[in-house]
Amino acid sequence: MKSNTSKSRPSHAVYIVEGEGESAYWTKIGSAWLHEDGEGFNLSLAAIPLTGRLVIRKRKEQEGKGR
């Protein structure tokens, strides 16, 4: 498996989500790169949460601009 995390743009964003539904609070804490075989991810996290849950979502194009 080849890892291009330092050269390629991440395919997904990693969030910690606290709460449920409309009142949930999402904090972006990292990025993820999909493995070439589509079976997993390489993660780069800026923080490790103690509570809440980790959510990995497909990255939107506007995330890379100004954020």
Secondary structure, DSSP 4 states (H G I P E B T S, - for coil): ----TTTSPPSEEEEEEES-GGG-EEEEEEEEEE-TTSS-EEEEES---SSSEEEEEEPPGGGGS--
